Amino acid sequence: MSTEHPTCPDCHALVADLTAHERWHTRLVADVAKAVSQALERR
């Protein structure tokens, strides 16, 4: 019996919980965008 995990369409990682992984991607992008905005404001 094969227990294949789905692959993330964005980063191609094999994941056990694709929904949770997609939430992680969303949070990562939001955190990076916030950090860039804050860095630009400091200039």
C-alpha positions in Angstrom: 0.0 0.0 0.0 1.5 3.3 -1.1 1.1 6.4 1.1 1.9 9.2 -1.4 1.8 12.7 -0.1 0.7 15.6 -2.3 3.2 18.0 -3.8 3.0 21.7 -3.2 2.4 23.4 -6.6 4.5 26.5 -5.5 7.7 24.9 -4.1 7.3 21.2 -5.1 7.7 20.0 -1.5 6.2 16.7 -0.6 3.7 17.5 2.2 1.5 15.4 4.5 -1.0 18.3 4.9 -1.3 20.5 1.8 -3.8 22.9 3.4 -1.5 23.6 6.3 1.5 24.0 4.0 -0.4 26.5 1.9 -1.3 28.5 5.0 2.4 28.5 5.9 3.2 29.9 2.4 0.6 32.6 2.9 2.1 33.6 6.2 5.6 33.5 4.9 4.8 35.8 2.0 2.9 38.2 4.4 5.9 38.3 6.8 8.4 38.9 4.0 6.2 41.7 2.6 5.9 43.3 6.0 9.7 43.1 6.6 10.4 44.7 3.2 7.9 47.5 3.9 9.5 48.2 7.3 13.0 48.2 5.8 11.9 50.7 3.1 10.3 53.0 5.7 13.6 53.1 7.6 15.5 54.5 4.6 
